[in-house]
Amino acid sequence: MKVLIVLTSHDRLGDTGHKTGFWLEELAAPYYALKQAGAQITLASPKGGRPPLDPKSNEPDFQTDETRRFEADPEAMGALAQTVRLADVKAEDFDAVFYPGGHGPLWDLAEDSHSIALIEDFLAAQKPVALVCHAPGVLRHARKPDGQPLVEGRKVTGFTNSEEAAVELTDVVPFLVEDELKAKGGQFSSGPDWHPHVVRDGLLITGQNPASSAATAQALTQALQAA
């Protein structure tokens, strides 16, 4: 079982002067959930090499057992330091793909032609696609074979407007995940802010927030085991 994990290469939080990137828990929790299920994991990013970590995600309040384990894991940190370029990966070489969030993906992966094509290729090949927190926003330009938005008529979730408001970035991000998924015809649902909420619609699996990371990965492993 081979799983691709796609991370952002974007490190600037709009015009705020602050840094962003991927959210550590949203990589670490799925990484170990997938490892435990026997997956071989490859990390990729648009630029390759070490992707930027959102520094806030490594503050004490946001650290978890999995994030501490990841940072103490030479194999995991080695893979993170040498992510492959997204343009060099193909859906045919993997059984599934997982997208961690963080705010970074809203700027680069959401607009990245390689990412868009990859998501479309995975689903066309009947392979599961899982995305958590802000990462469901990268579905905004993906399309079905008939040209309609990929999320149209599909059950989805992602970082909510109220969660974005709570972190005071509503006016900083290029778009709001909840609004965008709804605008593209997605049947958006959410649980209470900051609590786990995962939605599976066939081979498309989405999680609402960082707390949903492990459960989203577990839903992905179940989809793989059922295939």
Long-range contacts (C-beta under 8 A, 24 or more apart in sequence): 1-37, 1-38, 1-39, 1-40, 1-95, 1-96, 1-224, 2-39, 2-40, 2-41, 2-42, 2-93, 2-94, 2-95, 3-34, 3-39, 3-40, 3-41, 3-42, 3-94, 3-95, 3-96, 3-97, 3-98, 3-220, 3-224, 4-41, 4-42, 4-44, 4-89, 4-93, 4-94, 4-96, 4-97, 4-98, 5-30, 5-31, 5-41, 5-42, 5-43, 5-44, 5-97, 5-98, 5-99, 5-100, 6-44, 6-45, 6-86, 6-97, 6-98, 6-99, 6-109, 6-115, 6-118, 7-43, 7-44, 7-45, 7-51, 7-83, 7-100, 8-45, 8-46, 8-51, 8-52, 8-102, 8-104, 8-105, 8-107, 8-108, 8-109, 9-45, 9-46, 9-47, 9-51, 9-52, 9-104, 9-108, 10-52, 10-104, 10-105, 10-107, 10-108, 10-109, 11-52, 11-104, 12-107, 13-103, 13-169, 13-172, 14-172, 14-173, 14-174, 15-172, 16-172, 19-52, 19-54, 19-55, 20-52, 20-54, 20-102, 20-103, 20-104, 21-51, 21-52, 21-53, 21-54, 21-55, 21-102, 21-103, 21-104, 22-51, 22-52, 22-53, 22-54, 22-57, 22-100, 22-101, 22-102, 22-104, 22-105, 23-54, 23-57, 23-100, 23-101, 23-102, 23-133, 23-134, 23-210, 24-53, 24-54, 24-57, 24-58, 24-62, 24-63, 24-67, 24-70, 25-57, 25-62, 25-64, 25-66, 25-67, 25-210, 25-213, 26-57, 26-100, 26-101, 26-102, 26-132, 26-133, 26-135, 26-210, 26-213, 27-70, 27-80, 27-100, 28-64, 28-66, 28-67, 28-69, 28-70, 28-76, 29-64, 29-66, 29-213, 29-214, 29-217, 30-98, 30-100, 30-130, 30-132, 30-213, 30-214, 30-216, 30-217, 30-220, 31-66, 31-70, 31-76, 32-66, 32-69, 32-70, 33-214, 33-217, 33-218, 33-221, 34-98, 34-217, 34-220, 34-221, 37-221, 37-224, 37-225, 39-221, 39-224, 41-79, 42-79, 42-84, 42-89, 42-94, 43-79, 43-80, 43-83, 43-84, 44-83, 44-84, 44-85, 44-86, 44-88, 44-89, 45-83, 45-84, 45-85, 45-86, 46-85, 46-86, 46-87, 46-108, 46-109, 46-112, 46-114, 46-115, 47-85, 48-82, 48-83, 48-84, 48-85, 48-86, 48-88, 49-81, 49-82, 49-83, 50-80, 50-81, 50-82, 50-83, 51-80, 51-83, 51-104, 52-104, 54-102, 54-103, 54-104, 57-102, 57-210, 62-210, 66-214, 86-112, 86-114, 86-115, 86-118, 87-114, 89-118, 90-121, 91-118, 91-121, 91-122, 91-125, 91-127, 92-121, 92-125, 94-122, 94-127, 95-127, 95-224, 95-227, 96-122, 96-127, 96-128, 96-129, 96-130, 96-220, 96-223, 96-224, 97-122, 97-127, 97-128, 97-129, 97-130, 98-130, 98-131, 98-132, 98-216, 98-217, 98-220, 99-129, 99-130, 99-131, 99-132, 99-135, 99-136, 99-138, 100-132, 100-133, 100-135, 100-213, 101-131, 101-132, 101-133, 101-134, 101-135, 101-136, 101-159, 101-210, 102-133, 102-134, 103-134, 103-169, 103-173, 105-134, 105-135, 105-137, 105-138, 106-134, 106-137, 106-138, 106-173, 106-174, 106-175, 106-177, 107-174, 109-135, 109-138, 110-137, 110-138, 110-140, 110-141, 110-174, 110-175, 111-141, 112-138, 116-141, 116-142, 119-150, 120-150, 122-203, 123-150, 123-203, 123-204, 126-203, 126-227, 127-203, 127-227, 128-203, 128-204, 128-205, 128-220, 128-223, 128-224, 128-227, 129-203, 129-204, 129-205, 130-205, 130-206, 130-207, 130-216, 130-217, 130-219, 130-220, 130-223, 131-158, 131-205, 131-206, 131-207, 131-216, 132-206, 132-207, 132-208, 132-209, 132-210, 132-212, 132-213, 132-216, 133-158, 133-159, 133-207, 133-208, 133-209, 133-210, 133-212, 133-213, 134-158, 134-159, 134-177, 136-177, 136-181, 136-206, 137-175, 137-177, 137-180, 137-181, 139-181, 139-184, 140-175, 140-180, 140-181, 140-184, 148-185, 149-184, 149-185, 149-186, 150-184, 150-204, 151-181, 151-184, 151-185, 151-186, 151-204, 152-184, 152-185, 152-186, 153-185, 153-186, 153-187, 154-186, 154-187, 154-201, 154-202, 154-204, 155-186, 155-187, 155-189, 155-199, 155-200, 155-201, 156-181, 156-186, 156-187, 156-188, 156-189, 156-199, 156-201, 156-204, 156-206, 157-188, 157-189, 157-190, 157-191, 157-197, 157-198, 157-199, 157-206, 157-207, 157-208, 157-212, 158-188, 158-206, 158-207, 158-208, 159-208, 159-209, 160-190, 160-193, 160-208, 160-209, 162-193, 163-193, 163-194, 163-208, 163-209, 166-193
